[in-house]
Amino acid sequence: MKWVVVSDNHGMSPILTDIKSIHHDADRFIHLGDSEFTRENPEIRDYVAVRGNCDGPWFEQTRVLKEDGVFLTHGHLYAVNAGREKLAAAAKEAGCSLALYGHTHVRQIEEIEGVICINPGSVAQSRSEEPETYLVIQDDRLTFYDQQHRIYAQAQLKG
């Protein structure tokens, strides 16, 4: 299994096309909101996407990938800037052990009440000392890449 997870490109389209080209062997592409695209935009058409606070109504606010136990959301609905407890509770209630979210533009991995919460960071506008990043989940490996598609950080997915 190989998933590519991006968030918060804020209208920056070439990066999504580049990511799809480089990771063409991925089983799934996920966008966690604030693409600022409509569903018809070719850049996002192949992504499982959720709506961010800067997106229009053409995407769902949350998606649950039941067969994989994964909860997808942008994060603003769960006040993720103040903490991820509400996000973890919503994921747990949906029967998920993994929650993928965006909104903060900050790469993060944490476990709360048995739910692993992961933010891939922003692929376009980092709000931390770290570079802009996106995530590749392959089996139980997490690999964060920068905009030049170089490995920035790696971790193991527990669970």
TIFIMI-339928 format. One record per residue (C-alpha): residue in one letter; x, y, z. Coordinates in steps of 0.05 Angstrom, whole numbers, padded with zeros to 5 digits, always signed. Example, Ala and Ser with C-alpha at 12.3 -4.5 7.8 and 13.67 -1.06 7.14 Angstrom:
# TIFIMI-339928
a+00246-00090+00156
s+00273-00021+00143
***
This chain:
# TIFIMI-339928
m+00000+00000+00000
k+00026+00069-00019
w-00013+00132-00004
v+00007+00203-00020
v-00022+00256+00027
v-00020+00331+00014
s-00054+00391+00044
d-00058+00467+00038
n-00030+00480-00031
h-00074+00543-00035
g-00081+00544-00111
m-00010+00523-00126
s-00024+00473-00181
p+00043+00450-00210
i+00063+00417-00144
l+00003+00370-00146
t+00018+00350-00217
d+00091+00339-00200
i+00074+00296-00140
k+00027+00252-00181
s+00081+00244-00234
i+00136+00226-00185
h+00093+00179-00143
h+00055+00150-00203
d+00056+00082-00170
a+00014+00105-00110
d-00050+00068-00094
r-00085+00130-00069
f-00075+00205-00070
i-00107+00244-00013
h-00117+00319-00007
l-00135+00346+00062
g-00164+00412+00041
d-00149+00484+00021
s-00133+00465-00050
e-00175+00525-00073
f-00195+00483-00133
t-00262+00458-00156
r-00274+00383-00166
e-00267+00395-00242
n-00195+00419-00237
p-00151+00365-00269
e-00097+00375-00215
i-00142+00347-00160
r-00188+00301-00199
d-00151+00238-00179
y-00147+00257-00105
v-00194+00235-00050
a-00206+00305-00023
v-00240+00340+00035
r-00261+00413+00041
g-00216+00463+00076
n-00237+00530+00104
c-00214+00563+00038
d-00251+00514-00007
g-00321+00517-00036
p-00377+00467-00024
w-00356+00415-00076
f-00319+00371-00027
e-00344+00337+00036
q-00321+00364+00104
t-00297+00296+00126
r-00287+00228+00095
v-00282+00161+00129
l-00244+00106+00094
k-00277+00051+00135
e-00240-00007+00103
d-00174+00025+00124
g-00196+00056+00190
v-00176+00125+00167
f-00211+00192+00182
l-00197+00250+00134
t-00212+00323+00150
h-00181+00391+00141
g-00180+00403+00216
h-00212+00472+00224
l-00278+00440+00246
y-00241+00407+00304
a-00201+00468+00327
v-00135+00432+00313
n-00095+00496+00326
a-00115+00489+00399
g-00103+00414+00404
r-00122+00349+00370
e-00167+00319+00424
k-00232+00336+00387
l-00203+00307+00322
a-00181+00243+00357
a-00250+00236+00390
a-00286+00244+00322
a-00240+00193+00289
k-00250+00144+00346
e-00326+00153+00343
a-00322+00138+00268
g-00285+00073+00283
c-00217+00099+00258
s-00148+00091+00289
l-00115+00140+00242
a-00135+00213+00230
l-00104+00253+00174
y-00114+00329+00177
g-00086+00395+00151
h-00102+00468+00166
t-00043+00485+00212
h+00010+00482+00157
v+00055+00447+00208
r+00079+00375+00200
q+00060+00334+00261
i+00051+00263+00286
e+00019+00248+00354
e-00022+00194+00387
i-00083+00214+00427
e-00129+00163+00461
g-00106+00108+00414
v-00115+00150+00351
i-00053+00169+00311
c-00063+00240+00285
i-00019+00261+00227
n-00012+00327+00191
p+00031+00324+00128
g+00046+00399+00133
s+00031+00448+00078
v+00058+00432+00009
a+00058+00507-00007
q+00063+00551+00056
s+00098+00524+00118
r+00081+00559+00183
s+00141+00532+00221
e+00217+00530+00216
e+00209+00468+00173
p+00202+00469+00097
e+00138+00457+00059
t+00122+00382+00061
y+00077+00326+00038
l+00072+00255+00063
v+00078+00185+00033
i+00051+00128+00074
q+00079+00062+00050
d+00060+00002+00091
d+00080+00024+00161
r+00131+00076+00139
l+00117+00151+00140
t+00162+00192+00094
f+00156+00267+00090
y+00182+00300+00027
d+00198+00373+00013
q+00176+00412-00049
q+00236+00387-00087
h+00214+00315-00071
r+00273+00302-00026
i+00263+00262+00037
y+00257+00310+00096
a+00237+00263+00153
q+00216+00191+00166
a+00179+00154+00220
q+00145+00087+00233
l+00070+00083+00237
k+00051+00049+00302
g-00011+00009+00309
***
